[in-house]
Amino acid sequence: MLPESPFYWGSILEAQRKRDEHKKIIEAIRAGSNQLHFEGKTFTDMWKDGSITSEAASNFTKKMHATILAPSVGAIKSGLFKSTKRLLDVGGGSGCFSITFIQEYPESEAAVFELPAVCDETKKYISESKLLEKIAIHPGNFFNEEHWPTGFDGILLSQIVHDWPLEYCKDILKHAYNSMLPGAKIYIHEMLLDDDKISPLTTKQN
């Protein structure tokens, strides 16, 4: 809870304070359509077509950095990524997974594959970690197979799959498979619901 801590959750708490789902639910019932939109598009639509604004991208990246940093340390420290020499962090936001990966395995390489609107934020975090020479940034849209960089023996999808319908997830995984080296691994890091499908609350809210 200290602002100077790299694990500070302030951006998450601020986002929770500003949530207005109850108001939007009432509006959606009255309108008969999704009301979580900006300039005529839903937030998800803007991520899919790459039209997300720089401000929205920055705010979302800060929130996700706070959410993912601690789990990324745990995942990398587990040894699961030990055999990976070139990691592609798909939709990697702040690059915290890639940063942690390189800090643990400095002889390896990593790259963050993100929308152009996010890449400036990505560069800030990587620069603060003094790892710009070890972590590349690839602007692009992971729904477009032509945008995918190649030559990686590890592909990470952290907090990506739960955001999209099954058919979209199949496309993302197909693109990942087609872009990776023979024998490469796909790592999926996700929030999971308990068997009751209604807990934990932090997962249910997403």
Beta strands, then each sheet from edge to edge (+ up, - down):
strand 1: 37-38
strand 2: 41-42
strand 3: 86-90
strand 4: 109-114
strand 5: 135-139
strand 6: 152-158
strand 7: 180-189
sheet 1: 1+ 2-
sheet 2: 5+ 4+ 3+ 6+ 7+
end
